[in-house]
């Protein structure tokens, strides 16, 4: 079995908040450690650079003195090395932790100050080494916790080394100051890390609160409860996640509601014909005529059930993305086809009021089905002498279809729910039907991103208007 590279990380029961803080602490520790190391290194480099500059400056001053005149005799120093050392030491006073050492070929001549650290006293090996130098030497001496940085300069006069001048600096004290400053920085850093970690923990909790709410909402969701939503605050990634999750819940709730409505409709509407069929089959007579009548009634109920199931399946499918099959059609031809299919429904005074012209993007079959359903509904509320008119037009980017009739009209109390499922008008002259025709029309119109309107006065007929965009959006669902 392949071992997870992050087994150590996963072995701890860290929450998302804890993992964020662990990464934060790791990064901040790496950052501060690197910064402290870099600061200490820069301070040490600057100390070394400053010491080397001080050493070179003292040697340059000595060379300037050698090239000048002896203030006592007003003559050049010549080969008088002791006079050079005496004048230089009398004119220059070393700073704290700085030492001037003058050497002659036979040993130590003089030093300023007189007291020298043990590592560079008169009898030390390094002093004996300096006395024999013929070339300048820059070096360091370590003894216990003391560090001496020196620059030894042989004094050559007339081609011969007459003595050696050494300027030395005890850098241990200044290094100790750097170490103390570094320690203070470390202590302050620890306090800052602890403080910022506590603050970051609190802020992380506030930032991740929508995630906790998302978790709680997810746990609270069940098949029967999809009502909860996550409050959306701000416009960051978590807000976008909340909006996406809420949209997913909306889709799930819509799907569950459609499924529930479908099952409720099926169980409610099929119960009656099934009961009728069962009752007649149980009471079927023994004569051929009674059996023929029972068979006709059963077949009629089965056909009604078949139409009902087909209508319910159509309504259920209207919520799916592939419900429409869009194509570009000529409005005039589509209107004439709608009119031709409607006029065969019943013997009425049919009129084609207006035929629009232009190209539209629609599902031709679904739209014809919607108009035919409206025409069928109009025949149920009219008599033979009544007028049923159909028309179409294009205006300001929208196409309008309408069906008007001079029938009994629709009562005001029914108009608000006329497009609901299984609603049948009380003024209908034909009770045969599933009560789903207008609901199907509404579903087809909404799938086209359009709207349907009803205008009716009781006793004065009705007018249905379908308004659709000329170009139905591709992502219509």
JOMO-V698828 format. One record per helix or strand. SS is the DSSP state (h for helix, s for strand). FROM is the first residue (numbers start at 1). TO is the last residue. If there is no record, write none. Layout:
BEGIN
SS,FROM,TO
SS,FROM,TO
END
This chain:
BEGIN
h,7,10
h,16,67
s,69,69
s,76,76
h,81,91
s,98,104
s,107,112
h,118,120
h,125,131
s,137,143
s,146,157
s,160,170
h,172,207
h,209,220
s,222,222
s,225,225
h,237,282
h,288,317
s,327,330
h,331,343
s,349,354
s,359,362
h,364,380
s,387,395
s,398,405
h,412,415
h,437,447
s,451,456
s,462,469
s,471,471
END
